[in-house]
């Protein structure tokens, strides 16, 4: 006989669901870090080559690619993206009735779902 499992719909922000007080900021940082990783992969850069372009050392690139983002502001992560040849666009719009959110979007897909995929790589098991 199969056991019933209770499923709870997430908010779209895994950090909020886990109770982090700075959930929106964490999600934005995860989105930016994922975009950095995507660019490095697309350009087939080594971490050493990416580090040189970004003005940091290779271990820091590895940390970013594994989601270890402590000590990195969103501004600094955006600076890395511009160093890798990307423009950053910040859009301010009228807030819908349900309230506002902080976020970033890639032209390729939804930033919320990307953050969930990105954090499938835990710091202890990341191979980057």
Rosetta constraint file for C-alpha pairs under 8 A:
AtomPair CA 10 CA 14 HARMONIC 7.24 0.50
AtomPair CA 10 CA 17 HARMONIC 6.48 0.50
AtomPair CA 11 CA 16 HARMONIC 7.25 0.50
AtomPair CA 11 CA 17 HARMONIC 6.48 0.50
AtomPair CA 12 CA 112 HARMONIC 5.97 0.50
AtomPair CA 12 CA 113 HARMONIC 7.36 0.50
AtomPair CA 13 CA 17 HARMONIC 6.34 0.50
AtomPair CA 13 CA 23 HARMONIC 7.24 0.50
AtomPair CA 13 CA 24 HARMONIC 7.50 0.50
AtomPair CA 13 CA 27 HARMONIC 6.81 0.50
AtomPair CA 13 CA 112 HARMONIC 6.30 0.50
AtomPair CA 13 CA 116 HARMONIC 7.94 0.50
AtomPair CA 14 CA 18 HARMONIC 6.19 0.50
AtomPair CA 14 CA 23 HARMONIC 7.93 0.50
AtomPair CA 14 CA 27 HARMONIC 7.93 0.50
AtomPair CA 14 CA 115 HARMONIC 7.98 0.50
AtomPair CA 14 CA 116 HARMONIC 6.65 0.50
AtomPair CA 15 CA 19 HARMONIC 6.33 0.50
AtomPair CA 15 CA 20 HARMONIC 5.55 0.50
AtomPair CA 15 CA 22 HARMONIC 7.98 0.50
AtomPair CA 15 CA 23 HARMONIC 4.78 0.50
AtomPair CA 15 CA 24 HARMONIC 7.55 0.50
AtomPair CA 15 CA 26 HARMONIC 6.93 0.50
AtomPair CA 15 CA 27 HARMONIC 6.91 0.50
AtomPair CA 16 CA 20 HARMONIC 5.63 0.50
AtomPair CA 16 CA 21 HARMONIC 7.40 0.50
AtomPair CA 16 CA 22 HARMONIC 7.98 0.50
AtomPair CA 16 CA 23 HARMONIC 4.93 0.50
AtomPair CA 16 CA 24 HARMONIC 7.39 0.50
AtomPair CA 19 CA 23 HARMONIC 7.57 0.50
AtomPair CA 22 CA 26 HARMONIC 6.29 0.50
AtomPair CA 23 CA 27 HARMONIC 6.18 0.50
AtomPair CA 24 CA 28 HARMONIC 6.29 0.50
AtomPair CA 24 CA 101 HARMONIC 7.28 0.50
AtomPair CA 24 CA 102 HARMONIC 5.86 0.50
AtomPair CA 24 CA 103 HARMONIC 7.00 0.50
AtomPair CA 25 CA 29 HARMONIC 6.19 0.50
AtomPair CA 25 CA 74 HARMONIC 7.82 0.50
AtomPair CA 25 CA 102 HARMONIC 7.29 0.50
AtomPair CA 25 CA 103 HARMONIC 7.91 0.50
AtomPair CA 26 CA 30 HARMONIC 6.11 0.50
AtomPair CA 27 CA 31 HARMONIC 6.16 0.50
AtomPair CA 27 CA 103 HARMONIC 7.24 0.50
AtomPair CA 27 CA 112 HARMONIC 7.31 0.50
AtomPair CA 27 CA 115 HARMONIC 6.43 0.50
AtomPair CA 28 CA 32 HARMONIC 6.26 0.50
AtomPair CA 28 CA 74 HARMONIC 7.32 0.50
AtomPair CA 28 CA 102 HARMONIC 7.33 0.50
AtomPair CA 28 CA 103 HARMONIC 5.31 0.50
AtomPair CA 28 CA 104 HARMONIC 6.07 0.50
AtomPair CA 29 CA 33 HARMONIC 6.07 0.50
AtomPair CA 29 CA 69 HARMONIC 7.33 0.50
AtomPair CA 29 CA 73 HARMONIC 7.66 0.50
AtomPair CA 29 CA 74 HARMONIC 5.75 0.50
AtomPair CA 29 CA 77 HARMONIC 7.31 0.50
AtomPair CA 30 CA 34 HARMONIC 6.05 0.50
AtomPair CA 30 CA 67 HARMONIC 6.80 0.50
AtomPair CA 30 CA 69 HARMONIC 7.88 0.50
AtomPair CA 30 CA 115 HARMONIC 5.60 0.50
AtomPair CA 30 CA 118 HARMONIC 7.19 0.50
AtomPair CA 30 CA 119 HARMONIC 7.93 0.50
AtomPair CA 31 CA 35 HARMONIC 6.31 0.50
AtomPair CA 31 CA 104 HARMONIC 6.93 0.50
AtomPair CA 31 CA 105 HARMONIC 7.75 0.50
AtomPair CA 31 CA 111 HARMONIC 5.85 0.50
AtomPair CA 31 CA 112 HARMONIC 7.68 0.50
AtomPair CA 31 CA 114 HARMONIC 6.68 0.50
AtomPair CA 31 CA 115 HARMONIC 5.64 0.50
AtomPair CA 32 CA 36 HARMONIC 6.30 0.50
AtomPair CA 32 CA 74 HARMONIC 7.70 0.50
AtomPair CA 32 CA 77 HARMONIC 6.37 0.50
AtomPair CA 32 CA 78 HARMONIC 6.95 0.50
AtomPair CA 32 CA 81 HARMONIC 7.84 0.50
AtomPair CA 32 CA 104 HARMONIC 7.80 0.50
AtomPair CA 33 CA 37 HARMONIC 6.26 0.50
AtomPair CA 33 CA 64 HARMONIC 6.02 0.50
AtomPair CA 33 CA 65 HARMONIC 6.54 0.50
AtomPair CA 33 CA 67 HARMONIC 7.05 0.50
AtomPair CA 33 CA 77 HARMONIC 6.95 0.50
AtomPair CA 34 CA 38 HARMONIC 6.07 0.50
AtomPair CA 34 CA 65 HARMONIC 7.12 0.50
AtomPair CA 34 CA 114 HARMONIC 7.43 0.50
AtomPair CA 34 CA 115 HARMONIC 7.42 0.50
AtomPair CA 34 CA 118 HARMONIC 6.39 0.50
AtomPair CA 35 CA 39 HARMONIC 6.18 0.50
AtomPair CA 35 CA 81 HARMONIC 7.81 0.50
AtomPair CA 35 CA 106 HARMONIC 7.67 0.50
AtomPair CA 36 CA 40 HARMONIC 6.29 0.50
AtomPair CA 36 CA 65 HARMONIC 7.66 0.50
AtomPair CA 36 CA 80 HARMONIC 7.47 0.50
AtomPair CA 36 CA 81 HARMONIC 6.16 0.50
AtomPair CA 36 CA 84 HARMONIC 7.87 0.50
AtomPair CA 37 CA 41 HARMONIC 6.16 0.50
AtomPair CA 37 CA 64 HARMONIC 7.97 0.50
AtomPair CA 37 CA 65 HARMONIC 5.70 0.50
AtomPair CA 38 CA 42 HARMONIC 6.02 0.50
AtomPair CA 39 CA 43 HARMONIC 6.01 0.50
AtomPair CA 39 CA 84 HARMONIC 7.44 0.50
AtomPair CA 40 CA 44 HARMONIC 5.93 0.50
AtomPair CA 40 CA 45 HARMONIC 5.22 0.50
AtomPair CA 40 CA 46 HARMONIC 7.45 0.50
AtomPair CA 40 CA 47 HARMONIC 7.74 0.50
AtomPair CA 40 CA 50 HARMONIC 6.66 0.50
AtomPair CA 41 CA 45 HARMONIC 6.43 0.50
AtomPair CA 45 CA 49 HARMONIC 5.85 0.50
AtomPair CA 45 CA 50 HARMONIC 5.96 0.50
AtomPair CA 46 CA 50 HARMONIC 6.16 0.50
AtomPair CA 47 CA 51 HARMONIC 5.91 0.50
AtomPair CA 47 CA 58 HARMONIC 5.61 0.50
AtomPair CA 47 CA 61 HARMONIC 6.14 0.50
AtomPair CA 47 CA 62 HARMONIC 6.98 0.50
AtomPair CA 48 CA 52 HARMONIC 6.34 0.50
AtomPair CA 48 CA 57 HARMONIC 7.21 0.50
AtomPair CA 48 CA 58 HARMONIC 5.01 0.50
AtomPair CA 49 CA 53 HARMONIC 6.49 0.50
AtomPair CA 50 CA 54 HARMONIC 6.09 0.50
AtomPair CA 50 CA 58 HARMONIC 7.76 0.50
AtomPair CA 50 CA 61 HARMONIC 7.37 0.50
AtomPair CA 50 CA 84 HARMONIC 7.78 0.50
AtomPair CA 51 CA 55 HARMONIC 5.85 0.50
AtomPair CA 51 CA 56 HARMONIC 5.02 0.50
AtomPair CA 51 CA 57 HARMONIC 5.27 0.50
AtomPair CA 51 CA 58 HARMONIC 5.26 0.50
AtomPair CA 51 CA 60 HARMONIC 7.72 0.50
AtomPair CA 51 CA 61 HARMONIC 6.06 0.50
AtomPair CA 52 CA 56 HARMONIC 6.34 0.50
AtomPair CA 52 CA 57 HARMONIC 7.09 0.50
AtomPair CA 53 CA 83 HARMONIC 6.16 0.50
AtomPair CA 53 CA 84 HARMONIC 6.58 0.50
AtomPair CA 54 CA 80 HARMONIC 5.31 0.50
AtomPair CA 54 CA 83 HARMONIC 5.49 0.50
AtomPair CA 54 CA 84 HARMONIC 6.80 0.50
AtomPair CA 56 CA 60 HARMONIC 6.62 0.50
AtomPair CA 56 CA 61 HARMONIC 7.44 0.50
AtomPair CA 57 CA 61 HARMONIC 6.86 0.50
AtomPair CA 58 CA 62 HARMONIC 6.40 0.50
AtomPair CA 59 CA 63 HARMONIC 6.25 0.50
AtomPair CA 60 CA 64 HARMONIC 6.27 0.50
AtomPair CA 61 CA 65 HARMONIC 6.18 0.50
AtomPair CA 62 CA 66 HARMONIC 6.20 0.50
AtomPair CA 62 CA 128 HARMONIC 5.76 0.50
AtomPair CA 63 CA 67 HARMONIC 6.26 0.50
AtomPair CA 63 CA 68 HARMONIC 5.01 0.50
AtomPair CA 63 CA 69 HARMONIC 7.07 0.50
AtomPair CA 64 CA 68 HARMONIC 5.56 0.50
AtomPair CA 64 CA 69 HARMONIC 5.91 0.50
AtomPair CA 65 CA 128 HARMONIC 6.58 0.50
AtomPair CA 66 CA 121 HARMONIC 6.27 0.50
AtomPair CA 66 CA 122 HARMONIC 6.91 0.50
AtomPair CA 66 CA 123 HARMONIC 5.85 0.50
AtomPair CA 66 CA 126 HARMONIC 5.78 0.50
AtomPair CA 66 CA 127 HARMONIC 7.97 0.50
AtomPair CA 66 CA 128 HARMONIC 6.54 0.50
AtomPair CA 67 CA 118 HARMONIC 7.50 0.50
AtomPair CA 67 CA 119 HARMONIC 6.77 0.50
AtomPair CA 67 CA 121 HARMONIC 7.48 0.50
AtomPair CA 67 CA 122 HARMONIC 7.56 0.50
AtomPair CA 67 CA 123 HARMONIC 6.94 0.50
AtomPair CA 68 CA 123 HARMONIC 6.74 0.50
AtomPair CA 72 CA 76 HARMONIC 6.12 0.50
AtomPair CA 72 CA 77 HARMONIC 6.64 0.50
AtomPair CA 73 CA 77 HARMONIC 6.38 0.50
AtomPair CA 74 CA 78 HARMONIC 6.12 0.50
AtomPair CA 75 CA 79 HARMONIC 6.22 0.50
AtomPair CA 76 CA 80 HARMONIC 6.42 0.50
AtomPair CA 77 CA 81 HARMONIC 6.48 0.50
AtomPair CA 78 CA 82 HARMONIC 6.37 0.50
AtomPair CA 78 CA 88 HARMONIC 6.90 0.50
AtomPair CA 79 CA 83 HARMONIC 6.18 0.50
AtomPair CA 80 CA 84 HARMONIC 6.25 0.50
AtomPair CA 81 CA 85 HARMONIC 6.51 0.50
AtomPair CA 81 CA 86 HARMONIC 5.43 0.50
AtomPair CA 81 CA 87 HARMONIC 7.45 0.50
AtomPair CA 81 CA 88 HARMONIC 7.75 0.50
AtomPair CA 82 CA 86 HARMONIC 4.63 0.50
AtomPair CA 82 CA 87 HARMONIC 5.77 0.50
AtomPair CA 82 CA 88 HARMONIC 7.14 0.50
AtomPair CA 90 CA 104 HARMONIC 7.81 0.50
AtomPair CA 95 CA 99 HARMONIC 5.99 0.50
AtomPair CA 95 CA 100 HARMONIC 5.29 0.50
AtomPair CA 96 CA 100 HARMONIC 6.78 0.50
AtomPair CA 103 CA 111 HARMONIC 7.55 0.50
AtomPair CA 104 CA 111 HARMONIC 6.37 0.50
AtomPair CA 105 CA 109 HARMONIC 7.24 0.50
AtomPair CA 105 CA 110 HARMONIC 6.16 0.50
AtomPair CA 105 CA 111 HARMONIC 5.12 0.50
AtomPair CA 106 CA 110 HARMONIC 6.78 0.50
AtomPair CA 106 CA 111 HARMONIC 6.48 0.50
AtomPair CA 109 CA 114 HARMONIC 7.55 0.50
AtomPair CA 110 CA 114 HARMONIC 6.49 0.50
AtomPair CA 111 CA 115 HARMONIC 6.25 0.50
AtomPair CA 112 CA 116 HARMONIC 6.74 0.50
AtomPair CA 113 CA 117 HARMONIC 6.49 0.50
AtomPair CA 114 CA 118 HARMONIC 5.97 0.50
AtomPair CA 115 CA 119 HARMONIC 6.23 0.50
AtomPair CA 116 CA 120 HARMONIC 6.82 0.50
AtomPair CA 121 CA 125 HARMONIC 6.52 0.50
AtomPair CA 121 CA 126 HARMONIC 5.29 0.50
AtomPair CA 122 CA 126 HARMONIC 5.70 0.50
